[in-house]
Amino acid sequence: MTNLSAADNMNPEVWHQVRILAAALKKISPGRGDRIALLRPGMVKFCRVHHAILAAGATVVPVSPLITVDDVMRLLVDSRAVVLLCHSDMVPVGAEAARMAGIRMFTVGPPSRAPGSDSRLEDLAAAVAVSGLLAAGPSKDKEASLFAAGNAPDGDIAVRWEHAASIG
C-alpha cells in the first residue's frame, strides 16, 4: 500500500487554497498540536478549512451548529481549544461561547456585521498570499506534497526532501 499525503489526493487549486489558509492559521495559533474548534454548517467550503487546520499541524474540534451556546462553550473548554473558527452566519452563538470560554474567535465565510469576531480567516489568508509567501499559485508538479498535511514534524526537512526526490 502506498502512503499518500493529502496533497497527492487533492486538486492543486484546492491544495493551494488549503496551504494559504493553513499559513493564516499558523499566524493565529502557532502551536503544533493546538486544538482549533470549527463551528460550521455542512458545506463543501469547510472541507478546505478542515484540511487547513490539519495542514497547520493543529487538531480539528468539530462543533455542531445545532447545539446551544452553553454546550458550545463546554465543548471549547473541555477540548482545550485555543481558537474558534465560526461560520459568519453563526457569529452570535460562536462569539458568546468563545467569550465565555476565554478564547479568540475568527469567522469563515461571507463578511459578518455581527460583533465579537477578531477577524475573518479569509482576510488573514489574503494578507498571507499578498505578502508573497504563497502567491506563486498552485503546484503543477507535486511540490505541494512536501507540505504533507502537517504529518512531518516541524524542522524535519530531510523527510520532506526525501519525499520530494521520490516523486521526481
C-alpha positions as CSV (number, residue, x, y, z in Angstrom):
1,M,0.0,0.0,0.0
2,T,1.3,3.4,-0.9
3,N,1.4,6.1,1.8
4,L,-0.2,9.2,0.1
5,S,-0.4,12.6,1.6
6,A,-3.4,14.9,1.3
7,A,-1.6,16.8,-1.5
8,D,-1.4,13.6,-3.6
9,N,-5.2,13.2,-3.5
10,M,-6.3,16.8,-3.8
11,N,-6.8,19.1,-6.8
12,P,-3.8,21.5,-7.0
13,E,-6.1,24.6,-6.8
14,V,-7.8,23.3,-3.7
15,W,-4.5,22.3,-2.1
16,H,-3.1,25.8,-2.8
17,Q,-6.1,27.3,-1.0
18,V,-5.6,24.9,1.9
19,R,-2.0,25.9,2.2
20,I,-2.8,29.6,2.3
21,L,-5.5,29.1,4.9
22,A,-3.0,26.9,6.9
23,A,-0.4,29.7,6.8
24,A,-3.0,32.1,8.1
25,L,-3.9,29.7,10.9
26,K,-0.3,29.4,11.9
27,K,-0.3,33.2,12.5
28,I,-3.3,33.0,14.9
29,S,-2.5,29.6,16.5
30,P,1.2,28.9,16.2
31,G,1.4,25.9,18.5
32,R,1.7,22.5,16.9
33,G,-1.0,20.2,18.2
34,D,-3.2,23.1,19.2
35,R,-6.9,22.4,19.1
36,I,-8.9,24.6,16.8
37,A,-12.7,24.4,17.1
38,L,-14.8,24.6,13.9
39,L,-18.4,25.7,14.2
40,R,-19.9,25.4,10.8
41,P,-22.7,24.1,8.7
42,G,-22.0,21.1,6.4
43,M,-20.8,23.0,3.4
44,V,-18.1,21.9,0.9
45,K,-16.1,25.0,1.5
46,F,-15.4,23.9,5.1
47,C,-13.5,20.8,3.8
48,R,-10.8,23.3,2.9
49,V,-10.9,24.8,6.4
50,H,-10.8,21.4,8.0
51,H,-7.8,20.3,5.9
52,A,-6.1,23.7,6.6
53,I,-6.4,23.1,10.3
54,L,-4.6,19.7,9.8
55,A,-2.0,21.2,7.5
56,A,-1.2,23.8,10.1
57,G,-0.4,21.0,12.5
58,A,-3.4,21.5,14.7
59,T,-6.3,19.2,15.7
60,V,-9.8,19.8,14.5
61,V,-12.5,20.1,17.1
62,P,-15.8,19.8,15.2
63,V,-18.7,21.8,16.7
64,S,-22.3,21.1,15.7
65,P,-24.3,24.1,14.7
66,L,-27.3,22.5,16.3
67,I,-26.1,22.8,20.0
68,T,-26.7,25.6,22.4
69,V,-24.3,28.4,23.4
70,D,-23.6,26.7,26.7
71,D,-22.9,23.4,25.1
72,V,-20.5,25.0,22.6
73,M,-18.7,26.8,25.5
74,R,-18.4,23.5,27.4
75,L,-17.0,21.8,24.3
76,L,-14.5,24.6,23.8
77,V,-13.4,24.3,27.5
78,D,-13.4,20.5,27.7
79,S,-11.4,20.2,24.4
80,R,-9.0,22.9,25.4
81,A,-9.5,24.6,22.1
82,V,-7.3,27.8,21.6
83,V,-9.3,29.3,18.8
84,L,-12.9,29.0,17.4
85,L,-13.4,29.3,13.7
86,C,-17.1,30.1,13.2
87,H,-19.2,30.5,10.1
88,S,-20.3,34.1,9.7
89,D,-24.0,33.1,10.0
90,M,-23.3,31.6,13.4
91,V,-21.4,34.6,15.0
92,P,-23.9,35.3,17.7
93,V,-23.6,31.8,19.1
94,G,-19.9,31.5,18.4
95,A,-18.9,34.9,19.8
96,E,-20.8,34.3,23.1
97,A,-19.4,30.8,23.5
98,A,-15.8,32.0,22.7
99,R,-16.2,34.9,25.2
100,M,-17.4,32.5,27.9
101,A,-14.6,30.1,27.2
102,G,-12.0,32.9,27.1
103,I,-10.7,32.1,23.6
104,R,-10.4,34.1,20.3
105,M,-12.9,33.6,17.5
106,F,-12.4,34.2,13.8
107,T,-15.1,34.0,11.2
108,V,-15.1,32.0,8.0
109,G,-17.4,32.8,5.1
110,P,-19.1,36.0,3.9
111,P,-18.3,39.1,5.9
112,S,-20.5,39.4,9.0
113,R,-21.7,42.6,10.6
114,A,-22.2,40.9,14.0
115,P,-19.7,42.0,16.6
116,G,-17.5,39.5,18.5
117,S,-15.0,38.3,15.9
118,D,-11.3,39.0,15.9
119,S,-11.2,38.9,12.1
120,R,-12.1,36.8,9.0
121,L,-9.8,33.9,8.3
122,E,-10.1,34.7,4.5
123,D,-8.8,38.2,5.2
124,L,-5.8,36.8,7.1
125,A,-5.2,34.3,4.3
126,A,-5.4,37.1,1.6
127,A,-2.7,39.0,3.6
128,V,-0.5,35.9,3.6
129,A,-1.0,35.4,-0.2
130,V,-0.3,39.1,-0.9
131,S,2.9,39.0,1.2
132,G,4.3,36.7,-1.4
133,L,4.6,33.6,0.9
134,L,2.3,31.6,-1.3
135,A,1.5,33.9,-4.2
136,A,3.2,31.7,-6.7
137,G,0.0,29.7,-7.2
138,P,-0.8,26.0,-7.1
139,S,1.7,23.4,-7.9
140,K,1.7,21.9,-11.4
141,D,4.2,19.2,-10.3
142,K,4.0,17.6,-6.9
143,E,5.9,20.1,-4.8
144,A,2.7,20.7,-2.8
145,S,3.1,17.2,-1.4
146,L,6.1,18.5,0.5
147,F,3.6,20.0,3.0
148,A,2.1,16.5,3.6
149,A,-0.8,18.0,5.7
150,G,1.4,18.6,8.7
151,N,2.4,15.0,9.0
152,A,6.2,15.6,9.1
153,P,7.4,17.2,12.3
154,D,8.4,20.9,12.0
155,G,12.1,21.2,11.1
156,D,12.2,17.6,9.7
157,I,13.3,18.9,6.3
158,A,15.1,15.6,5.5
159,V,11.8,13.7,5.4
160,R,10.4,16.4,3.1
161,W,13.4,16.4,0.7
162,E,13.5,12.6,0.6
163,H,9.8,12.7,-0.3
164,A,10.5,15.3,-3.0
165,A,13.2,13.2,-4.5
166,S,10.9,10.2,-4.6
167,I,8.3,12.0,-6.7
168,G,10.9,13.2,-9.2
